Amino acid sequence: MINVIIIDDEEPLREAIKILGQWEELGVSHIYEANNGKAALELLAQHSIDIALIDMKMPEMNGKQLLQELERKYPRLLTIVISGYDDFEYTKQAIRSRVVDYLLKPINRQELNQSLRKAVDLMEARRKEEEESIHQNITLNMSLPKLKEKLYLSLIDRSYTRYYNEDLVKLIGADQPNQLLAAVSIYMLNMKQLAKRRFKEDIDLLHFAVTNIVHDITSSYFQSFSFANPKRERDIITILTFEGSYREDMLYKLYHQMNKLSTTLRELFQLEVVIGIGSPVHNIQELTVSFDQAKRAVMKYDLKREYNSGAVMKSDDALEGNTSDYQSVLTRLNQLKQASEAGRAMQSFYQYLAGQLEKAEQFTLGQSEKLLEEMIIMFNDVAMEFGVASSKLPIGADEPLRVLGIDGDYSNTEQLGSILQQLVQGYKEMIDQEQQQDTSFKIQDIKKYIDQYYYEDIKVTMFAEKYYLSREYLMKLFKQQYGRGIHEYVQHVRMEKAKELLADEQLKVQEISDMLGYKDNNYFSKAFRNRFNMTPSEYRQSLEPKL
């Protein structure tokens, strides 16, 4: 849409222009108004404006001065000059500033709309030229494989925008009629072991080797393009193109080719893979659905089942079975956070999970990934509760197991259990290391600070930030050391000090309240009464000697 500004010190003329302009036909969405050049510059700084209609004779800053300023600050702004004077100086400045048109008052409807149409056409021509330049630059600066990867990733993560990607689709040949496309997810179960054994731990080289084999295996029937999933390093995404319009034919060939691929990868590299196949689609924009099906098919892989002929899962497999009975482990979070010994509680929790895995008749790859994800979220929370700094934890990492130094290879529940045990041990060591540090001086310092500055607005967060410990952990340590929480201790010190101050008859209750850091005298009185079952005034009276 197009934005226009009318700059004229005469309101009737601005209204006339608004009435005469064919704004809807021209695609104008908003019309701004300014009564002088300075006001116009302020609006231009605040809003994106495409066309300006400028009166040449205005107070404060005339049209000539404004055009000079616009030429310097907003060279892309299209301008139409309006003048009631056939003045050569104005005309000369308009020519110098390359205005779109020059209109004389009184404004004529036809001439106004012709000038506006000229500006709109010029703007559209400029936009088209710029888009063509951008597309040319993309072609020059990016290789075709990178273009393909960018396009397919935008479909998978749902950031695809048809307007911006239509040329890319044409460029990579994905707009051809009478063709089908399908997404495949190749999930490597023992990737880390293979990378260490055959590829000197170079994951990129392993990805390259696998994608080459995918191309060789599928080239008889398909055009293939494979790339590593940037969010899941174990996952290789393959987009396959098939000449023809029969989905059943493509799916049949694809299933047999993927079985061949699984066997080849096992024989060549001893690489165990789960391959998920999405349904063939006619439109490239439907690849999002195909990939989601492929991913769900992979996640249906049962870690309890023996796959003798390779684990190739069709999209239909994603609809079978039921994994909704998975019980989130996050329900145990509060129990672990409240434990006096985190390591022992986490070890006990692991033993419970190991027993559940052993008894389960079915446990899918999707359930295992969910379990690992929730375990890491929960252990991060527990570790921070016990004083571990968040910077030491894999919070927000795409590959948290790698951050923790765990390779993450597993193809059955026994191997999964080993990873869970490594997780527990890793977090236990972090917590133990934190707790082994001498924290008693920190707690004593907090107590000393409260004893000295009890009248200040004391918050636990100030100590947490100072000592780089969690708020909850500090409160727990303080209570263990002194039998009451930090807030309770502040209140205790204030109340004991209040008793001392009330013994001085020269001090008013309001003054004592202020000295203790209470902003409200009523709140002080209420706190005192809750503590001693009497008001400050009653306590003072109780101190008076009885006759």
C-alpha positions in Angstrom: 0.0 0.0 0.0 1.0 3.6 -0.6 1.3 6.5 1.9 0.8 10.2 0.8 1.5 13.5 2.6 -0.2 16.8 1.7 1.9 19.8 2.7 0.0 23.1 2.5 -0.6 25.9 5.0 -4.2 26.3 3.7 -6.6 23.8 5.2 -9.3 24.3 2.5 -6.8 23.3 -0.2 -5.7 20.2 1.7 -9.4 19.2 2.1 -9.9 19.9 -1.7 -7.0 17.6 -2.6 -8.3 14.9 -0.3 -11.8 15.1 -2.0 -10.5 15.2 -5.6 -7.9 12.4 -5.4 -8.9 8.9 -6.5 -7.0 7.4 -3.6 -8.6 3.9 -3.5 -8.0 3.4 -7.2 -4.4 4.5 -6.8 -3.8 2.1 -3.9 -3.3 4.8 -1.3 -3.9 3.5 2.2 -3.1 6.6 4.3 -3.0 10.4 3.8 -0.9 12.5 6.2 -1.2 16.3 6.5 1.2 19.1 7.4 0.7 22.9 7.4 4.4 23.8 7.0 7.7 22.3 6.0 9.0 21.7 9.5 5.9 19.8 10.5 6.2 17.7 7.3 9.8 16.8 8.1 8.7 15.5 11.5 6.0 13.3 10.0 8.4 12.0 7.4 10.8 11.0 10.2 8.0 9.1 12.0 6.2 7.4 9.0 7.1 5.6 5.8 5.7 8.0 3.1 6.0 7.4 -0.7 4.5 10.6 -2.3 4.5 14.2 -1.2 2.3 17.0 -2.6 4.0 20.3 -1.7 2.8 23.9 -1.8 5.6 26.2 -2.7 4.5 29.2 -0.7 4.4 28.4 3.0 5.5 30.1 6.3 8.6 29.0 8.3 10.0 26.9 5.5 8.8 27.4 1.9 8.5 24.8 -0.8 11.9 25.6 -2.3 13.7 25.1 1.0 11.7 22.0 1.8 12.5 20.4 -1.6 16.2 21.0 -1.0 15.9 19.4 2.4 13.9 16.4 1.0 16.5 15.9 -1.8 19.2 15.6 0.9 17.3 13.5 3.5 14.7 11.5 1.5 16.0 11.1 -2.1 13.5 8.3 -2.8 10.5 10.4 -2.0 8.4 11.2 -5.0 7.2 14.9 -5.0 4.5 16.8 -6.8 4.7 20.6 -6.6 1.6 22.9 -6.2 1.9 26.6 -6.7 -0.4 29.5 -7.1 2.3 31.5 -8.8 3.8 30.9 -12.2 7.2 31.7 -10.7 10.3 30.8 -12.6 12.3 30.3 -9.4 9.9 27.7 -8.1 9.9 26.0 -11.5 13.6 26.0 -11.6 13.9 24.4 -8.1 11.2 21.8 -9.1 13.2 20.8 -12.2 16.5 20.6 -10.1 14.7 18.5 -7.5 13.3 16.1 -10.2 9.7 16.4 -9.1 7.2 14.2 -10.7 4.9 17.1 -11.8 4.1 20.8 -11.3 0.5 21.8 -10.7 -0.9 25.3 -10.6 -3.8 26.4 -8.3 -6.7 26.1 -8.4 -6.3 22.3 -8.5 -8.0 20.5 -11.3 -9.3 16.9 -10.6 -8.1 15.4 -13.8 -4.6 17.0 -13.6 -4.2 16.0 -10.0 -5.0 12.3 -10.6 -2.9 12.2 -13.7 0.1 13.5 -11.6 -0.7 11.0 -8.9 -0.9 8.1 -11.4 2.4 9.2 -12.9 4.0 9.1 -9.4 2.4 5.6 -8.6 3.6 4.2 -11.9 7.1 5.5 -11.4 7.1 4.0 -7.9 6.0 0.6 -9.2 8.6 0.7 -12.0 11.3 1.5 -9.4 10.2 -1.4 -7.1 10.1 -3.9 -10.0 13.6 -2.8 -11.1 14.9 -3.2 -7.5 13.3 -6.7 -7.1 14.9 -7.8 -10.4 18.2 -6.5 -9.1 17.8 -8.4 -5.8 16.9 -11.6 -7.6 20.0 -11.2 -9.8 22.1 -10.7 -6.8 20.7 -13.8 -5.1 21.6 -15.8 -8.2 25.1 -14.4 -8.3 25.9 -14.6 -4.6 24.4 -17.9 -3.7 25.0 -21.3 -5.2 22.1 -23.4 -6.4 22.4 -26.0 -3.7 22.3 -23.3 -1.0 19.3 -21.8 -2.7 17.5 -25.1 -2.6 18.4 -25.7 1.0 17.2 -22.3 2.0 13.9 -22.8 0.1 13.2 -26.3 1.6 14.1 -25.2 5.1 11.7 -22.3 4.8 9.0 -24.8 3.9 9.9 -27.1 6.8 10.0 -24.4 9.5 7.0 -22.6 8.0 8.7 -19.4 7.2 8.0 -19.8 3.4 6.6 -16.7 1.8 5.2 -17.2 -1.7 5.8 -13.7 -2.9 9.5 -13.8 -2.1 10.2 -17.4 -3.1 8.3 -17.8 -6.4 11.5 -17.0 -8.4 13.5 -19.4 -6.3 11.0 -22.2 -7.0 11.4 -21.5 -10.8 15.1 -21.3 -10.5 15.5 -24.7 -8.9 12.9 -26.3 -11.3 10.4 -27.1 -8.6 7.5 -25.6 -10.6 7.4 -28.2 -13.3 4.0 -29.7 -14.2 3.3 -33.5 -13.9 5.7 -34.1 -11.1 5.5 -35.3 -7.5 7.6 -34.4 -4.5 8.1 -36.2 -1.2 10.1 -35.5 2.0 12.2 -38.1 3.7 13.8 -38.0 7.2 16.9 -40.1 7.7 17.7 -40.3 11.4 21.1 -41.7 12.4 21.0 -43.7 15.6 24.7 -44.4 16.0 26.0 -41.2 14.4 28.6 -40.3 17.1 30.1 -43.8 17.2 30.5 -43.9 13.4 31.9 -40.4 13.3 34.6 -41.4 15.8 35.3 -44.7 14.1 35.4 -43.7 10.4 35.3 -39.9 10.0 37.7 -38.6 12.7 34.7 -37.1 14.5 33.9 -34.8 11.5 30.1 -34.8 11.5 29.9 -32.7 8.3 32.0 -35.2 6.5 29.7 -38.0 7.6 26.7 -36.0 6.4 28.4 -35.5 3.0 29.1 -39.3 2.7 25.5 -40.2 3.5 23.9 -37.7 1.1 26.1 -39.0 -1.7 24.9 -42.5 -1.1 21.3 -41.3 -1.0 21.8 -39.7 -4.4 23.4 -42.8 -5.9 20.6 -45.1 -4.5 17.7 -43.0 -5.6 18.9 -41.7 -9.0 17.3 -44.5 -10.9 13.8 -43.2 -10.2 14.1 -39.8 -8.6 15.9 -36.5 -8.5 17.1 -36.1 -4.9 18.4 -33.2 -2.8 19.7 -33.9 0.7 21.0 -31.7 3.5 21.6 -31.8 7.2 18.8 -30.6 9.4 20.3 -27.5 11.2 18.2 -28.1 14.3 18.9 -31.9 14.6 22.3 -33.0 13.6 21.3 -36.7 13.5 18.6 -35.9 10.9 19.3 -35.7 7.2 16.4 -34.3 5.1 15.9 -35.5 1.6 13.5 -34.0 -0.9 12.7 -36.4 -3.8 11.2 -35.4 -7.1 9.4 -37.9 -9.3 8.3 -37.5 -12.9 4.6 -38.6 -13.0 1.3 -38.0 -11.2 0.5 -41.3 -9.5 1.3 -41.1 -5.8 1.0 -44.8 -5.2 3.6 -45.5 -7.9 6.0 -43.0 -6.3 5.4 -44.3 -2.8 5.9 -47.9 -3.9 9.3 -47.1 -5.5 10.3 -44.8 -2.7 9.7 -47.4 0.0 11.8 -50.0 -1.8 14.6 -47.5 -2.5 14.7 -46.5 1.1 14.9 -50.1 2.2 17.9 -50.4 -0.2 19.4 -47.3 1.3 19.1 -48.6 4.9 20.8 -51.9 3.9 23.6 -50.1 2.0 24.3 -47.7 4.9 24.5 -50.7 7.3 26.8 -52.7 5.1 29.1 -49.9 4.1 29.4 -48.0 7.4 27.5 -50.1 10.0 25.3 -47.0 10.3 21.9 -47.7 11.8 19.2 -45.4 10.5 15.5 -44.9 10.9 14.0 -43.6 7.7 10.6 -41.8 7.7 8.8 -41.3 4.4 6.2 -38.5 3.9 3.3 -38.7 1.4 4.0 -37.5 -2.2 2.5 -34.1 -3.0 2.0 -32.2 -6.2 2.6 -28.7 -4.9 6.0 -27.7 -3.4 4.2 -25.7 -0.6 2.7 -29.0 0.6 6.2 -30.3 1.4 5.6 -29.0 4.9 2.9 -31.7 5.4 5.1 -34.4 3.8 8.0 -33.6 6.0 5.8 -33.5 9.2 4.6 -37.0 8.2 8.2 -38.2 7.7 9.3 -36.9 11.0 6.3 -38.4 12.8 7.0 -41.7 11.1 10.6 -41.7 12.5 9.3 -40.9 15.9 7.1 -44.0 15.8 10.2 -46.2 15.8 9.9 -48.7 18.7 13.0 -49.0 20.7 11.7 -52.3 22.1 11.3 -54.0 18.7 14.0 -55.7 16.6 14.2 -54.4 13.0 15.9 -57.1 11.0 15.3 -55.6 7.5 16.0 -51.9 8.3 13.7 -49.4 9.9 11.8 -47.7 7.1 8.6 -46.1 8.3 6.0 -44.9 5.8 3.8 -41.9 6.6 0.8 -44.3 7.3 2.8 -45.7 10.2 2.6 -42.4 11.9 -1.1 -42.9 12.3 -0.8 -46.3 14.0 -0.5 -47.0 17.7 -0.9 -44.6 20.5 1.7 -42.6 22.4 -0.6 -40.4 24.3 -0.1 -42.5 27.5 3.4 -40.9 28.0 3.5 -39.5 31.5 5.5 -36.3 31.7 8.4 -36.5 34.2 8.1 -32.8 35.0 5.5 -33.7 37.6 8.5 -34.8 39.7 10.2 -31.4 39.6 9.0 -30.0 42.9 9.8 -33.2 44.6 13.4 -33.0 43.4 13.8 -29.3 44.2 12.6 -29.8 47.7 15.0 -32.8 48.4 17.7 -32.2 50.9 20.2 -34.1 48.8 19.7 -33.5 45.1 22.1 -36.2 43.9 20.5 -39.0 45.9 17.0 -37.9 44.8 18.1 -37.8 41.2 19.7 -41.2 41.4 16.5 -42.6 43.0 14.5 -41.0 40.2 16.7 -42.6 37.5 16.2 -46.1 39.1 12.5 -45.5 38.9 12.7 -44.6 35.2 15.0 -47.5 34.4 12.4 -49.8 36.0 9.6 -48.3 33.9 11.6 -48.6 30.7 12.3 -52.3 31.4 8.6 -53.1 32.1 7.3 -51.1 29.1 6.0 -53.2 26.1 6.6 -50.3 23.7 8.7 -47.2 23.9 9.1 -45.1 20.8 11.9 -42.8 19.6 9.5 -39.9 20.0 8.8 -40.8 23.6 12.5 -41.1 24.3 13.2 -37.7 22.8 10.4 -36.2 24.9 11.8 -37.9 28.0 15.4 -36.6 27.4 14.1 -33.1 26.7 12.0 -33.0 29.9 14.8 -34.5 31.9 17.2 -31.8 30.8 14.6 -29.1 31.5 13.9 -30.5 35.0 17.6 -31.1 35.9 18.5 -27.5 34.8 15.8 -26.2 37.1 17.0 -28.5 40.0 20.6 -27.6 39.5 19.8 -23.8 39.6 17.8 -24.5 42.8 20.9 -25.9 44.4 23.1 -23.0 43.3 24.5 -24.0 39.9 24.9 -20.9 37.7 22.7 -20.9 34.6 25.8 -20.2 32.4 27.1 -23.7 33.2 23.9 -25.4 32.0 22.7 -26.2 28.5 19.7 -23.9 28.6 18.3 -23.2 25.1 20.9 -25.3 23.3 19.8 -27.1 20.1 22.0 -30.1 21.1 22.0 -30.1 24.9 23.5 -33.6 25.2 26.5 -32.5 23.1 26.9 -29.5 25.5 26.9 -31.9 28.4 29.5 -34.2 26.7 27.2 -37.1 26.1 27.2 -38.6 22.6 23.5 -39.4 22.6 23.7 -42.6 20.5 20.9 -45.1 21.3 18.8 -47.6 19.3 17.1 -49.4 22.2 15.9 -48.8 25.7 19.0 -50.2 27.3 21.2 -47.7 25.6 18.7 -45.0 26.4 18.9 -46.0 30.1 22.7 -45.5 29.9 22.2 -42.0 28.6 19.8 -41.2 31.4 22.4 -42.5 33.9 25.0 -40.2 32.3 22.6 -37.3 32.6 22.0 -37.9 36.3 25.7 -38.3 37.0 26.6 -35.2 35.1 24.1 -33.0 36.9 24.9 -34.6 40.3 28.6 -33.7 39.8 27.7 -30.1 39.0 25.5 -29.8 42.1 28.1 -31.6 44.4 30.8 -29.3 43.1 28.7 -26.2 43.9 27.8 -27.5 47.4 31.4 -28.4 48.2 32.3 -24.7 48.1 32.4 -23.0 51.4 29.2 -21.0 51.5 29.0 -20.4 55.3 30.8 -17.1 55.0 28.2 -15.9 52.4 25.4 -16.7 54.7 27.1 -15.0 57.6 27.7 -11.9 55.5 24.0 -11.8 54.7 23.1 -12.0 58.4 25.7 -9.3 59.2 24.2 -7.1 56.5 20.7 -7.5 57.8 21.8 -6.8 61.4 23.5 -3.6 60.3 21.1 -2.3 57.6 17.7 -3.7 58.8 16.0 -0.4 58.1 16.7 -0.6 54.3 14.4 -2.2 51.7 16.2 -5.6 51.8 15.4 -8.1 49.0 16.7 -11.6 48.4 17.5 -10.8 44.8 20.3 -8.4 45.8 22.1 -11.2 47.6 21.4 -13.6 44.7 23.0 -11.2 42.2 26.0 -10.5 44.4 26.9 -14.1 45.1 25.7 -15.5 41.6 23.3 -18.0 43.3 19.6 -18.6 42.8 17.1 -16.9 45.1 15.7 -20.2 46.2 19.0 -21.7 47.0 20.1 -18.7 49.2 16.8 -18.8 51.1 17.2 -22.5 51.7 20.8 -22.1 53.0 19.9 -19.2 55.2 17.0 -21.1 56.8 19.2 -24.2 57.4 21.8 -22.0 59.1 19.5 -19.7 61.2 16.2 -21.5 61.5 14.2 -18.8 59.7 14.0 -17.4 56.2 15.7 -14.1 55.1 12.4 -12.2 55.2 11.5 -13.6 58.5 14.9 -12.7 59.9 14.6 -9.1 58.7 11.3 -8.9 60.5 12.7 -10.5 63.6 15.6 -7.9 63.8 13.2 -5.0 63.2 10.9 -6.1 65.9 13.7 -6.6 68.5 15.0 -3.2 67.6 11.5 -1.8 67.9 11.3 -3.0 71.5 14.6 -1.2 72.3 13.4 2.1 70.7 10.0 2.0 72.4 11.8 2.1 75.7 12.9 5.6 74.8 9.9 7.8 75.7 11.3 10.7 73.7 10.7 8.9 70.4 7.2 8.9 68.9 5.8 5.7 67.4 5.8 7.3 63.9 9.5 8.1 64.3 10.3 4.6 65.3 8.4 3.2 62.4 10.4 5.4 60.0 13.7 4.5 61.7 12.9 0.8 61.2 12.3 1.2 57.5 8.5 0.9 57.5 6.8 3.3 55.0 3.5 2.9 56.7 2.9 3.4 60.4 -0.2 1.2 60.4 1.8 -1.7 58.8 4.4 -1.3 61.6 1.8 -1.4 64.3 0.1 -4.4 62.7 3.5 -6.3 62.4 4.3 -5.5 66.0 0.9 -6.7 67.3 1.2 -10.0 65.3 4.6 -10.6 66.9 3.9 -9.5 70.5 0.1 -9.6 70.8 0.0 -5.9 71.6 0.4 -2.6 69.8 3.6 -0.5 70.1 1.7 1.9 72.4 0.5 -0.9 74.6 4.0 -2.3 74.8 5.3 1.1 75.8 2.7 1.4 78.6 3.7 -2.0 79.8 7.2 -0.7 80.4 6.0 2.0 82.7 6.6 1.3 86.4 3.5 0.2 88.2 2.6 2.3 91.3 
